[in-house]
Amino acid sequence: MFSCVRRSRPPCRPGPHPLRSKRSLLLLAGCIAASILGGCTGGTQLVEMWKDPTAPSNPIRKMLVVSVVKDPLSRRIWEDGFVAELEKRGVTATPSYDRFPDGAPDTLQIEDFVRERGYDGVLCTHRQGTQTQTTYVPGYTRLEPVWVRSRWSLNYYTYWREVYEPGYVETDQIVRHRVDVWSTRGEWRLVWSGTTESVNPKSASDVNRQIAKLIVPELLAQGVIAR
């Protein structure tokens, strides 16, 4: 007669295995892919930029800021945002709503005000429109660990199963703005122009803050404004 004797031993934890290590890397790669494909975060980029190569190397020190928008609150937010960033760099800047509170000034009004106050530059910004962009994000397969305990040996084992994440369609709102900088010394001339794209902006003030912090340092780097 045979007797079955169960030997008591501590549960065995699976040690490192080359195949498991490889699968772990695949799992990590899948997680990273999921986070990357999980959607486009909002942000603002300078997508187009031009500087007059023939403009004299005489940086602007006193700037009038004009935002061409109909909404008076948005206009004040935009002009104040650029004024704040310019003044951080030592440029004397004035929002146009100080002199023209009822609406953005026209060209003749700007010329007269610039001549009266002695501005040597004008920064003008306006919105170019909104575009809806649809992108298909393809599906991918990731590896998922499954822990199983053997009822015979009481040991734990790990096996990996494939989980398919289906693709989906993502829609983004892209808002474009244009910023022009004019030199008013002698004959007026456009010395710098840039176009920005903001993806899924949260608010007008958020977009303005991002654009001002993006554009003004670029103007400084290009020598358009004085240090």
HELIX and SHEET records of a PDB file:
HELIX    1   1 PRO A   18  ILE A   36  1                                  19    
HELIX    2   2 PRO A   72  LYS A   88  1                                  17    
HELIX    3   3 SER A   96  ASP A   98  5                                   3    
HELIX    4   4 THR A  107  ARG A  117  1                                  11    
HELIX    5   5 ALA A  204  ALA A  221  1                                  18    
SHEET    1   A 6 GLY A  43  LYS A  51  0                                        
SHEET    2   A 6 ARG A 189  VAL A 199 -1                                        
SHEET    3   A 6 TYR A 168  SER A 183 -1                                        
SHEET    4   A 6 GLY A 121  VAL A 137 -1                                        
SHEET    5   A 6 LYS A  62  SER A  67  1                                        
SHEET    6   A 6 THR A  92  PRO A  95  1                                        
SHEET    1   B 2 TYR A 140  ARG A 149  0                                        
SHEET    2   B 2 TYR A 156  GLU A 165 -1                                        
END                                                                             
